[in-house]
Amino acid sequence: MRNKVIAGNWKMYTTIEEGVVLVKGLNAGLENNTLENKKIIVIPPFLHIPSVIEEVKKAGKIHVGAQNCHHEKEGAYTGEISPRMLKQAGVEYVTLGHSERRQYFKEDNGMLTIKTAAALAENLLPIYCCGETLSEREAGKEREIVQQQVEEGLFNLTEEQIKNVIVAYEPVWAIGTGKTASPEQAQEMHAHIRGLFRTKYGENIASDLIILYGGSVKPNNAAELFGMPDIDGGLVGGASLKAEDFLGIITSC
Ligand code: 13P
Protein backbone atom coordinates (compact mmCIF):
# COMPACT_ATOMS: atom_id res chain seq x y z
CA MET A 1 0.00 0.00 0.00
CA ARG A 2 1.41 3.34 -1.05
CA ASN A 3 0.85 6.37 1.16
CA LYS A 4 -1.10 9.30 -0.24
CA VAL A 5 0.89 12.50 -0.60
CA ILE A 6 -0.75 15.90 -0.86
CA ALA A 7 1.65 18.71 -1.67
CA GLY A 8 0.82 22.39 -1.96
CA ASN A 9 2.94 24.39 -4.37
CA TRP A 10 2.51 28.03 -3.39
CA LYS A 11 4.47 29.23 -6.45
CA MET A 12 5.30 32.98 -6.18
CA TYR A 13 2.32 33.78 -3.98
CA THR A 14 1.83 35.00 -0.38
CA THR A 15 3.81 37.31 1.84
CA ILE A 16 5.79 35.67 4.65
CA GLU A 17 3.06 36.70 7.09
CA GLU A 18 0.33 35.25 4.89
CA GLY A 19 2.31 32.03 4.58
CA VAL A 20 2.56 31.73 8.36
CA VAL A 21 -1.17 32.38 8.73
CA LEU A 22 -1.85 29.71 6.12
CA VAL A 23 0.23 27.14 8.01
CA LYS A 24 -1.44 28.10 11.29
CA GLY A 25 -4.77 27.38 9.60
CA LEU A 26 -3.54 24.03 8.32
CA ASN A 27 -2.12 23.07 11.72
CA ALA A 28 -5.45 23.90 13.34
CA GLY A 29 -7.44 22.03 10.71
CA LEU A 30 -5.27 18.94 11.05
CA GLU A 31 -5.27 18.91 14.83
CA ASN A 32 -7.63 15.95 15.11
CA ASN A 33 -6.47 14.26 11.93
CA THR A 34 -4.02 11.37 12.49
CA LEU A 35 -3.01 11.57 8.81
CA GLU A 36 -2.68 7.82 8.73
CA ASN A 37 -1.07 6.79 5.43
CA LYS A 38 -1.00 10.42 4.33
CA LYS A 39 1.84 12.87 3.98
CA ILE A 40 1.24 16.61 3.71
CA ILE A 41 3.86 18.88 2.18
CA VAL A 42 3.85 22.64 1.72
CA ILE A 43 6.17 24.20 -0.83
CA PRO A 44 6.50 27.94 -0.16
CA PRO A 45 8.80 30.50 -1.81
CA PHE A 46 12.41 30.28 -0.57
CA LEU A 47 12.19 33.39 1.60
CA HIS A 48 9.29 31.98 3.60
CA ILE A 49 10.99 28.70 4.45
CA PRO A 50 12.44 29.52 7.91
CA SER A 51 9.16 31.01 9.15
CA VAL A 52 7.10 28.20 7.67
CA ILE A 53 9.36 25.54 9.18
CA GLU A 54 9.14 27.20 12.58
CA GLU A 55 5.35 27.10 12.32
CA VAL A 56 4.96 23.52 11.02
CA LYS A 57 7.22 22.27 13.83
CA LYS A 58 4.66 23.40 16.40
CA ALA A 59 2.21 20.71 15.26
CA GLY A 60 4.50 18.22 13.55
CA LYS A 61 1.98 17.32 10.85
CA ILE A 62 3.37 19.02 7.76
CA HIS A 63 6.58 18.61 5.79
CA VAL A 64 8.27 21.41 3.86
CA GLY A 65 9.62 21.48 0.32
CA ALA A 66 11.30 24.04 -1.91
CA GLN A 67 10.29 24.93 -5.45
CA ASN A 68 13.69 24.60 -7.10
CA CYS A 69 17.41 24.28 -6.42
CA HIS A 70 20.74 24.66 -8.16
CA HIS A 71 22.91 21.61 -8.77
CA GLU A 72 26.11 22.80 -7.10
CA LYS A 73 26.76 22.81 -3.35
CA GLU A 74 27.97 26.41 -3.51
CA GLY A 75 29.65 28.74 -5.95
CA ALA A 76 29.45 31.93 -7.96
CA TYR A 77 25.85 31.47 -9.13
CA THR A 78 24.14 34.74 -8.31
CA GLY A 79 20.52 34.34 -7.34
CA GLU A 80 20.64 30.57 -6.85
CA ILE A 81 20.05 28.32 -3.83
CA SER A 82 21.86 25.01 -3.37
CA PRO A 83 20.46 21.67 -2.20
CA ARG A 84 22.82 21.85 0.78
CA MET A 85 21.44 25.25 1.82
CA LEU A 86 17.90 23.91 1.64
CA LYS A 87 18.79 20.85 3.65
CA GLN A 88 20.50 22.98 6.29
CA ALA A 89 17.35 25.09 6.54
CA GLY A 90 15.34 21.95 7.33
CA VAL A 91 13.74 21.42 3.93
CA GLU A 92 12.92 17.80 3.04
CA TYR A 93 11.60 17.96 -0.54
CA VAL A 94 12.26 19.90 -3.72
CA THR A 95 10.13 20.15 -6.84
CA LEU A 96 12.22 19.88 -9.99
CA GLY A 97 11.17 20.36 -13.58
CA HIS A 98 7.89 22.09 -12.92
CA SER A 99 6.43 23.11 -16.27
CA GLU A 100 6.80 26.77 -15.31
CA ARG A 101 10.55 26.20 -14.81
CA ARG A 102 10.74 24.34 -18.11
CA GLN A 103 8.76 27.01 -19.98
CA TYR A 104 10.03 30.29 -18.50
CA PHE A 105 13.51 29.31 -17.33
CA LYS A 106 14.39 26.89 -20.11
CA GLU A 107 15.12 23.96 -17.81
CA ASP A 108 15.43 20.82 -19.87
CA ASN A 109 15.68 17.13 -19.09
CA GLY A 110 19.47 17.25 -19.25
CA MET A 111 19.67 19.97 -16.62
CA LEU A 112 17.02 18.27 -14.52
CA THR A 113 18.82 14.96 -14.36
CA ILE A 114 21.82 16.79 -12.87
CA LYS A 115 19.64 18.69 -10.39
CA THR A 116 17.83 15.52 -9.34
CA ALA A 117 21.08 13.72 -8.58
CA ALA A 118 22.41 16.80 -6.75
CA ALA A 119 19.30 17.01 -4.57
CA LEU A 120 19.52 13.29 -3.73
CA ALA A 121 23.19 13.66 -2.83
CA GLU A 122 22.09 16.02 -0.03
CA ASN A 123 19.19 13.76 0.98
CA LEU A 124 16.64 16.19 -0.40
CA LEU A 125 13.76 14.23 -1.91
CA PRO A 126 12.92 15.32 -5.46
CA ILE A 127 9.35 15.72 -6.68
CA TYR A 128 10.07 15.42 -10.39
CA CYS A 129 7.43 17.04 -12.58
CA CYS A 130 6.47 16.02 -16.08
CA GLY A 131 3.57 16.70 -18.39
CA GLU A 132 2.62 17.58 -21.93
CA THR A 133 1.33 20.86 -23.38
CA LEU A 134 -2.04 21.19 -25.04
CA SER A 135 -0.55 21.15 -28.54
CA GLU A 136 1.43 18.02 -27.71
CA ARG A 137 -1.74 16.30 -26.51
CA GLU A 138 -3.67 17.46 -29.56
CA ALA A 139 -0.93 15.98 -31.73
CA GLY A 140 -1.32 12.67 -29.87
CA LYS A 141 2.22 12.92 -28.48
CA GLU A 142 1.48 13.07 -24.74
CA ARG A 143 2.73 9.59 -23.88
CA GLU A 144 5.92 10.06 -25.87
CA ILE A 145 6.67 13.48 -24.32
CA VAL A 146 6.14 12.28 -20.77
CA GLN A 147 8.18 9.17 -21.46
CA GLN A 148 11.07 11.30 -22.69
CA GLN A 149 10.86 13.61 -19.66
CA VAL A 150 10.89 10.65 -17.29
CA GLU A 151 13.59 8.66 -19.06
CA GLU A 152 15.97 11.55 -19.70
CA GLY A 153 15.37 13.19 -16.33
CA LEU A 154 15.42 10.16 -14.05
CA PHE A 155 16.55 6.93 -15.60
CA ASN A 156 20.24 7.41 -15.02
CA LEU A 157 19.56 7.16 -11.28
CA THR A 158 20.40 3.96 -9.43
CA GLU A 159 17.76 1.77 -7.80
CA GLU A 160 18.74 3.14 -4.40
CA GLN A 161 18.35 6.71 -5.62
CA ILE A 162 15.10 6.24 -7.49
CA LYS A 163 13.38 4.92 -4.37
CA ASN A 164 13.57 8.45 -2.98
CA VAL A 165 11.95 10.18 -5.94
CA ILE A 166 8.31 11.20 -6.25
CA VAL A 167 6.91 11.84 -9.73
CA ALA A 168 4.25 14.46 -10.40
CA TYR A 169 2.29 14.30 -13.64
CA GLU A 170 1.02 17.78 -14.43
CA PRO A 171 -0.49 18.24 -17.87
CA VAL A 172 0.39 21.84 -18.71
CA TRP A 173 -3.08 22.51 -20.15
CA ALA A 174 -4.62 21.72 -16.76
CA ILE A 175 -2.39 24.00 -14.67
CA GLY A 176 -4.16 27.09 -13.40
CA THR A 177 -6.84 26.75 -16.06
CA GLY A 178 -9.61 25.16 -14.03
CA LYS A 179 -9.57 22.43 -16.67
CA THR A 180 -8.67 19.21 -14.87
CA ALA A 181 -7.63 16.06 -16.65
CA SER A 182 -10.44 13.56 -16.27
CA PRO A 183 -9.71 10.82 -13.74
CA GLU A 184 -9.46 8.40 -16.68
CA GLN A 185 -7.02 10.60 -18.61
CA ALA A 186 -4.85 11.04 -15.53
CA GLN A 187 -5.02 7.35 -14.62
CA GLU A 188 -3.97 6.36 -18.13
CA MET A 189 -0.84 8.51 -17.93
CA HIS A 190 -0.02 7.43 -14.38
CA ALA A 191 -0.24 3.78 -15.43
CA HIS A 192 2.02 4.58 -18.39
CA ILE A 193 4.59 6.22 -16.09
CA ARG A 194 4.48 3.32 -13.64
CA GLY A 195 4.93 0.96 -16.57
CA LEU A 196 8.10 2.80 -17.60
CA PHE A 197 9.50 2.34 -14.11
CA ARG A 198 8.50 -1.33 -14.14
CA THR A 199 10.43 -1.90 -17.36
CA LYS A 200 13.49 -0.02 -16.14
CA TYR A 201 13.66 -0.86 -12.43
CA GLY A 202 11.37 -3.84 -11.90
CA GLU A 203 8.08 -4.48 -10.16
CA ASN A 204 9.04 -3.64 -6.57
CA ILE A 205 10.27 -0.15 -7.34
CA ALA A 206 7.42 0.52 -9.76
CA SER A 207 4.75 -0.52 -7.32
CA ASP A 208 6.24 1.60 -4.50
CA LEU A 209 6.61 4.70 -6.69
CA ILE A 210 4.44 7.62 -5.65
CA ILE A 211 2.93 9.43 -8.64
CA LEU A 212 1.03 12.65 -7.93
CA TYR A 213 -1.43 14.34 -10.23
CA GLY A 214 -1.33 18.13 -10.60
CA GLY A 215 -3.48 20.56 -12.55
CA SER A 216 -6.56 22.28 -11.13
CA VAL A 217 -7.00 19.86 -8.23
CA LYS A 218 -9.83 21.23 -6.05
CA PRO A 219 -11.79 19.95 -3.05
CA ASN A 220 -14.63 18.93 -5.38
CA ASN A 221 -12.56 16.80 -7.78
CA ALA A 222 -9.78 15.43 -5.55
CA ALA A 223 -11.62 12.35 -4.28
CA GLU A 224 -12.38 11.09 -7.75
CA LEU A 225 -8.83 11.67 -9.01
CA PHE A 226 -7.14 10.23 -5.92
CA GLY A 227 -9.45 7.22 -6.08
CA MET A 228 -7.81 6.01 -9.28
CA PRO A 229 -5.46 3.04 -8.80
CA ASP A 230 -2.25 4.74 -9.95
CA ILE A 231 -2.88 8.24 -8.56
CA ASP A 232 -1.21 8.59 -5.18
CA GLY A 233 -2.22 12.13 -4.33
CA GLY A 234 -1.81 15.59 -5.73
CA LEU A 235 0.49 18.50 -6.37
CA VAL A 236 -1.87 21.38 -5.77
CA GLY A 237 -1.35 24.98 -6.87
CA GLY A 238 -4.15 27.53 -6.45
CA ALA A 239 -6.19 25.49 -4.00
CA SER A 240 -3.21 25.14 -1.64
CA LEU A 241 -3.25 28.87 -0.93
CA LYS A 242 -6.43 28.73 1.13
CA ALA A 243 -6.35 26.58 4.26
CA GLU A 244 -9.99 25.62 3.84
CA ASP A 245 -9.50 24.38 0.28
CA PHE A 246 -6.26 22.53 0.97
CA LEU A 247 -7.81 20.89 4.05
CA GLY A 248 -10.81 19.94 1.91
CA ILE A 249 -8.47 18.18 -0.52
CA ILE A 250 -6.62 16.45 2.33
CA THR A 251 -9.78 15.13 3.91
CA SER A 252 -11.30 14.02 0.63
CA CYS A 253 -8.63 11.40 0.03
P1 13P B 1 -3.11 24.57 -10.11
O1 13P B 1 -3.58 23.61 -9.04
O2 13P B 1 -3.29 25.99 -9.73
O3 13P B 1 -3.68 24.22 -11.44
O4 13P B 1 -1.52 24.37 -10.23
C1 13P B 1 -1.00 23.11 -10.37
C2 13P B 1 0.48 23.17 -10.24
O5 13P B 1 1.17 23.68 -11.09
C3 13P B 1 1.08 22.61 -9.02
O6 13P B 1 2.47 22.50 -9.14
Residues whose N, C-alpha, C, O or C-beta is under 5 A from the ligand:
A	BS01	13P	N9 A174 I175 G176 T177 G214 G215 S216 V217 L235 V236 G237 G238 A239
